[in-house]
């Protein structure tokens, strides 16, 4: 099954609009229905503002997606579904009611932050009581980032020792 986040789909929407008619008749009808339901969900979620009728349509699109995506199991494409991003779609309606329309928010932003803050420090740890090591790694990386910003603000990273020495020699000559 194709795994797309709502954020990534926004950049692929025109391609997918062409894709659906192209696959119709060449794949089982439920495959087309699955992609169509997912697209409907994504279109609705991208609206700037959502009202109750939109949330009803959103739930309908989600229900259709879950009903039709079973075709991927029955045809043997996948044995089971382990799709965290698609699972997160189940929570959208509640979260929209609590926080408002996502307005095109891309989940890959938070995912990249998660990788930087959790996965990379985990890989650097010994994995024994890793949380303390991970926090220390993040603290040190934050300090290095702050130091680099300070050095750049003071123009301490412009050039090199050699270029500074050559500049000084030329100035004296």
N, C-alpha and C positions, 0 to 999 in steps of 0.2 A: 504494500500500500504506500502511496506517496505521502510523505510526512512534510506538511507545510505549516508554519506558524501563521497566525493572522497578520503579523507584521511583514513577514517575507512575502505573503501573498499579495500585498498591496503593490509590490513591484512587478508581479507576474500576472496581474489581472487581465491585461489585454491578450497575453499568450493563452491563458486558460479559456477566455471567451472563444478563441479559435479552436482550442483543443477539444471542447465538448462536442461540437458538430463533427469534428474530424474522426472521433472514436465511435460515434453513434453507428450502430450496425456492425461494428467490428469486435465489440466486446459485449458481455452480457449487459442487458438494460439496467440492472441494478448498479453496475459500475458507474454508468453515466449518471444515474440518480444520486449515487453517493457523492460524486464530485459536484453535481448541481446543488445538492443540499448544503454541502460545505461552502460552496461559493455564495449561496444565498445568505448563510450565516455571516460570512465575512463581509459581504456588502452591507448588511444591516449594522454590524458592529462598527463599521467605519463612519457612520453618520456622526455629525457634530453633536446632535441632540437626539435622545431617544425618548419616546412616550410609551405609554402602556401598550398600545397597538403594536408598536415595534417590538416590544418584549414578547408579545404573544407570537408574532411572526418568527422571532428569534428562537423561541422554544420549539415551534413547529419545524423549523429548519434543522435544529439540533436533533429532534426526535426522528426526522426523516434520515438524517445522517447515520444515526445509530441503528436504525432499522435496516437500511440498505447496505451498510458497510459489512454486514455479515457475509455478503457474497464473496468477500476475500477469503473467509474461512471455508465456506462450502466448496469453493473452487480449488482449494489447496494452496492459495498464494501465501497465506500465513496460517500458522497453527493456533496462535493466540494473539491477542492485542496487548501490547505494552507500549502505549503511546502517550507519554506524559502531557505533551502539548494538546493532543486531542482531548484527553481527560480534563484538562483545565477549562475546556469550553463549557463543561457542565456547571462551572462556578460563575460564568460570566453574568448571568441574569441577576443572581443575588448581588454580585459585586457592583453591577451597574446600578441596581437599586440603592446600594449603600454609598457609592462614590461617584456616580454619574457615568456618562458615556466615555469609553476609552479614547475615542477620537483619534484612531489610527495609531495608538500606542504600540510600540513594537516590543515583543517579549525578548528579543535578542539583546536589547540593551541591558536588562537585568541579568540575563544569562551570561553575558560577557563579564559583568561585575562579579557574578557568582564564581566564575572560573578563576578570575584574578584573586578574589578574596578567600576562596575556600579550596578549590581543586589544586591550584599551584602550590599553596602552602602545605596542603596535605601531602603532596608528592615529595616535598622537601623534608617532611618530618620523618622521624624514625617509626612512626605509627604507634608508638608506645606512649600513652598519655599525650596524644597528638594535639589536643586543643591548646595547651599552653605554648607548645612549639609554634603552632599556627598563628596564635595571637602575637607572639614575639616576632615572627617573620613579617606579619603585616605591619607591626609597629616600626620595625626597622626599615621596611620599604617606604612607609609614609615619611619617615625622617629623611631618607635618601631623596625622595621626591621633593620635599621641602627645601633641602640643602641645594639641590640642583636649581630650583626656581630662584633661590636667593643668589646663587653664583651667577646665573644668567642675568638677573637684574643688576648685578654689579659688574657685568661684562667680564667676569672671570673665566668664562668658557670660550670667549672669542679668541680664535687663533691657538697657537701652541707656544711652548717655551722657545722653540727654535725660531718661530716667526717673530716672537717678541725680541729675541736677541738680534736677529737680522734687522729688525726695525730700529733698534737702539744703535747698532753699528752705522746704519745709513744716516741716522739723525746726527751722529757725532762727526761723520765725514763731511 
